[in-house]
Amino acid sequence: MQLTIEKLVYGGDGLARLPADDKGPGKAVFVPFVIPGEKVEASLAENRRGFLRASLNRVLAASAERTEPGCPYFGHCGGCQYQHIEYAAQLRYKTEILRETLRRGAKLDLRAEIKIHAAEPWQYRNRTRIRVQHAPKFALGYHRCASREVLPVERCPISSPLIHQAIEAVWTLGRNGHVPQRLHGLQFFADHQDQQMLVEACVQPGAGARECQSFAASLHQLLPAVVGVVVFASWSSEDETRQYAPLSTVRAEPGQAIGENALTYSAAGHDYRVSGGSFFQTNRFLVDELLRTAIGNHKGRAALDLYAGAGLFTLPLSQRFDQVQAVEASPHSFADLRHNAPSNVKAIRATTERFLAERAAKLAPDFVLVDPPRAGLGEKTARAMGRMSVPRVTYVSCDPATLARDLLVLLESGFRVEEAHLLDLFPQTAHMETVLHLAR
């Protein structure tokens, strides 16, 4: 079928419509790797009751914003969606998507300017998660588009140079039979200078650090920047729940370290211990900007940092508020939070939902910062925040759809949006980071 692309939607696809007929308006058709205004030829891939999905065959009339992708795997790898779009245009489309998502989901016609914080479009990732396949032959790679099949990749242009070296090193070891058979996932985490690396190795139950000793030694020999390998056991490579999170985020058991079990990551004048299993932001060029944007000029007596992780926002908050309570559920991140936190921070291990259910009515902080995973706050937590006596909230979000859902509840409780920021932490992809400053 031949289609004209109307707009991009969250997730990366373009939206087109079939012609109307006697049964009503034409169905919506979602097509990947297109740009608004383009005329394309596409083939039906999936027929749902309310919409169609199609695969792109060829572009009949290309947009002037179309550019040559910077990665040989683009269009096959499921990691990037926007490499065919010039970077300035990517930012404009993401802004439009954010505005429309808030309008549809939160019933908010955002009148405030969305302040855009651009990034270096390539080599920005300090953390990259990759799959290990042993049969029918060794491969290191990402999932293919719309598939759980592993696509072998030997380079990743959005990852840091050190991570690229690590990918090359593991390929060398795998081709020579030096990667353990029960190792099925790796995550590379580079420090702020891209000079040191911590590796998480995910293995099948029953395997452990002893089985990975030789692999870790060989990897360090090829790449001395690898200061440690932390081994975690899991049933499969699909049991993670947080995008961009460590392979071990949802597991409570400690990892087994070969060498160092943590890196020091510096951001905005603060040093953070980040251990294997802890969550930390992935854009090595925009971490400082994210901190400045989220904290802003807020200061006062008491602050609350929810989903605190290893304390990324907690430390700068501790310099601007007399007392800070930081809440984190993951045992790995909580251990780092407690290590990183200064004396005026009370680190609390709990889920945010449980913490607010038990204590929200007793709390009256001057400021609350929330940085939830992609699932967002959820209605129960958003309503608990709405009932809390707090004049200002900063919401840091990596998913505009769940942000809009939560924001609807917060707006109903009397908050208004004072500032909106789009930080492009994930160039070349459909993902975006949003920071909203709310007040009432």
N, C-alpha and C positions, 0 to 999 in steps of 0.2 A: 504494500500500500504506500501511496505517496502522502506525506503529511507536512504541514507547516507548524513549526514549533512556536507556541505562544509565550511560554515562560519556563523558568527552572523552578523546581519544587524542592523542598528539603529532602535530602538523601542523594541528590545529584542528578536525578532524571529530568528530562524536559517533558513538558505537557503539550499535547496536541489533541485535536478532537476529530472524530469521524463526522461526515456530513449528517445533518438531521434527516430523518425519514418519517414515514407515516406512523412509526412507533414512538416518535418523540425526538428530543435532542440527541445529537450524536454522542457516543460514549467517549470518555476521556481515554487517551492512550499515553502511556509513559514510555519514553525512549531514552536510553543512556547515551552519553557522549555527544550531545547536541548543544546548540546555542539558540536562544530566542531569535526568531526571524528566519531561521534556516528552513529550506525545503529539503526534505530527506526522503529516501526510500527505506522502508522498514518491513520486517516480517513479523507476523504474529508469534509471540512466544508463550503467552498465557492469557486465557480468556476468563475473567472473573465476572461476577454478576453486574458489578457497577463500573468496571473499567477493564482495559486491556493493557498488557505489557508487550512491548515489541523489542526486537533487536535491530540495531542499525545496520543496514546493508551498505548504503553509500549516501554521501551528501550531494544533493543535486544543485543547491545554491548555497554557498558557504557564507557565513558571517565574516565581516572584516576583522572581528575579534578572535577568529580561529587562528591557532598557532601550532607549531610542531611540538608534540610532546617531548619532554626531556628524558623519558625513560623508555627503553625498548619493550618493557612488559606492559605498558599502559594499554588499556582496553581489554587485557586478559587478566591482570592482577586485580583483586578486589580492594586494594588499599586506596587508590586514588580515583577520583571522579572528574577532576577539572583540569588536567594537564593540557587539554586541547584549547583552553581558554586563556587569553592574555591575562597576566596577573591583576592589572588594574581593573579589568572587567570582572574577574572573580570576586573582588571586594565589593563592587557595585551590586552584583547579583546576590551575594550573601546578605548585604544590607537590605535589599528588597525582600528577600525571603524572611529575614528576621521581622521586618515590619509587618508583613502579611501574616506570619505565624502568630504574632502577638494580637493582631486584629481579629483573626479567626478564633484563636484559643482563649485569649484573655478578654476579648471584647474591648480592646484598648486601641484607640486611634492615637498612636504615639506622636505627639506634636513636638516633643523635644528632638533636637538633632541627635542622630546616632553618630557618636564620635568613633572614627575608624582608626585602629592601631595596626598598621601594616607590619609585615614580617619580612625577613629574608625568605624568598620563595623556595630555596633549595637548601639541603644539608642542615635543616633546622632541628631534626629530632635528636634528643639526647637519650631516648629510650625506644628500642625497637624489639618487637616480639616476633619470633619466627618459628616455623614448624620444622621438625626433623622427620624425614621419611626414610625407611630402610629397605622397603620392598616395593616394586621388583628390583629397584636399585637405589642407592643413596641419593637423597635430594634434600636441599634446604630451601624453604620457600614460604610463600604466603598462599592464602586461599584464592582460587580462581573466582572471578566475578560470579555472584549468585550461586556459589558452590562451596562445598567443604573439601573439595579436591585440592591437593597441594600443587601449586604452580612453582616449579623450580626457578629460583632467582639467584643470580650471582652478584648483583649490585642493587643498591636502593638509593637513588639520588636525593630523596628527602631526608635520609639519615645522615648523621655526622660522618666526617672522614674516618674517625676512629672506628665507628660501627661498621663502616664499609670494609675496613681492614679486618675486623673480626669475622665478618661474613666470608671473606676470602679465606681466612685461616681455617674456619670450620669446614669449608668445602675441601680444602687440602687434606685435612685430617679424615674427613669422610671418605674421600676417594681412596685413601690408603688404609681404610678399615680401622681407624682409631677413634670412632665415635661409638659409644656403648649402644647395644641393640635396644636396651630398654629406656633410652633417652628419647623423648618425643617432642620436646619443646625447649627453646632457649630464649632468654631475654637479655639483651645487651643494654647496660646503663652506663653512660659516659658522664664524667664530671663536667663542671662548668668550663674548664679549660680544654676539654676534649683530650686530656692527657692520661687519665686513668679510667679503668673500666671494671665494673662489677658484673658478673654473669650469673643469671639464675638458670639452673638446669632443672627441667621438669621430667621426672622419671616415673615409671610404672611402680605400683606398690610392690615392695619386696626388694627393690633396688635401692641403693643408697650411696653415700659419699665414697665408700670403698670402691664401688664399681666405676665411679667417675674419676678416681685418683689419677690414673694414667692419662685420661683425656684432659684433665685440668692441667697436668704438668706439660703435656705436649702443646696445649693451647698457649700457655704462658711462655713456652720456649719460642713459639712462632710470633707471639705478640706480648712482649714483656709488660705492656700497659695493663694487661689483665691482672689485677691484684688479688682477685678471689673468685671462686665459683661456689655458689650457694645452692645446694641440692634440695629439691622439694619433691615429694611423692604425690601423684594424683592418678586417677583412673584413666583419664584421657586428656587430650589437649583442648577439649571443648567445655571444661567445667569452670570457666571464668565468667563473672557476671558484670564486670566493670570494664568498659572500653578504655584502652590505654593503661590499664592497671597491671601490676605485676602478675605473673602466672600464679602466685601463691596467695593473692589477696583474700580469697574466700576460704582459705584453710587456716585452721588455728595452730597446727603443729609447727614447731620451729624448724627452720632449715638446718641442714648440716653443711658447715662451711669448710671449704678447702682453701686455705689462705685466709685473706681478710673477708669479713662478713658485712662490711659497710664501706661507703665512700663518704668523703666530706664534699658537700656541694655548697658553693658560695653564691648568694643572691642578695642584691641590694644591701650589701654590707653585713650580712648575717651568714654565719656558717652553720650548716645543717648536717647532722649525721643522718644518712639515708641507708638503711640496711636492706639486705635481700628480703623481699616481701613487702616493703613499704611503698606507698604511692608517692610520686612526686611529679610535678608538671613536666611536660615533654618537650616544650619549645625552648631551646637553649638561648635563643636571642630575645625572647619576650618575657622571661620570668620576672625580671626586675620591673618591667613596664606593667605587668599584671599586678604586682604588689603595690606599686604606686597608685595605680588606678583603683584598685579595690579598697585600699585603706583611705585614700584621699586625705582630707584634712580632719578626719574624725579624731577626737580625743575627749578624755573625760575621766570619770570615776571608775566605771566598770564596763567591760566588754565581754561578749560571749562569742566564741569561735566554734561553730558546729561543723562536723565532718572535718576535723582539724588536720588529719593526716599526720605527717611528721612535724607539723608546726610551721608550715610555710607562711601563713598569715599570722600565726600566734606570736612569733618573735617581734615583728614590727608593731603589732598591737600592744605588746608589753611595754614598748617605749612611749606609747601615747596614752595609755590608760593605767590607772593605779593598780587595778586588779583585772585579771583575765581568767575566765574559765574556758578551757579547751576540751571539747568532747570528741572522742574517736573510738570506734568499735574494733577495728582491726588490731589484733595483738602485735603484729609486726610494726605497724605505723605508731601504735600507742607507745611501744617501748622507745622508739626514736623521739616521739613527742616529749615523753617524760625526761629523756636525756637532754634534749635541746632546750627545754623550757627554763627560763630564769625563775627567780624566787617568787616573783609576783604573779606567777601563772599556776593555776590549779588544774592539773591534767586529770580528766575523768574518763575512765574506760566504760563506755556504754554506747548503745545505738542512740542516735538523736531522737528517734521516736519515743523510746523508753525514757530518756532523760527529760524530755519536755512533758511527757505524760505525768511524770512524778513531781517535777519541780517548776514547771512553767508558771503556775499561779503564784509562786513565792519569789519569782525573779523580777527585777526591775532594772535591767542594765541600760546604760546610755546608748549602746550600740550592739548590734548583732551582725555577724558575718556568717553566711552559709555558703558552702561549696560542695553540694551533693554530687553523687555519681550521676550517670545519664538518666537513671530512673527518677531523679528529682526528689522533692520532699515527700510527695504523696499527700492526699487530702487530710489525713489525720494530723500529720506533722505541720502542714501549712495552717490548719485551723488552730492548732496549739500555739503557733507563733502569732497568729492574729489576735489571740486572747492575751498574749503577754503584754505587759506594760513596758513598751520600748518605743522610743520616738523615731529611731533610724535603723534601717536594715540594708545591708549590701548583699545582693544575691549574685553569686558567681555560678554560671551555668555552662555546661558543655552540650546542652540539647535544648534548642528553642521550643520544641513541642512540649516537653515536660515543664519547661520554664513558664510557658503560657498557661498551662493547666494550673500550676501552683500560683501564678500571679493573679489569676482570676479570684482565688480565695483571699489572697492578701489585699487586693484592691477592695473587696467587699468588707474587709475589716478596717478600712479607713486609710490604708496606705495610698500614696501617689508616687509616680515615677518622677524623680528630680533630674536624674542623669541616666543616659543609656550609652554604653560603650560596646563596640564589637572589636574584640582582639583576635586577630587572625592567627591563632596558635597552630593551625593545621592547613597551611597553603597546599594547593593542588588537590585538596579533598573537600567534600561537602560539609565537613565538621566545622563548627565555629564555637568560640568562647564569648559569652556575653556577660557583662557586668552591669547590673542595674542598681542605682542608689535610690532607695525608697525612704519616704518620710511621711509622718502624719502629725 
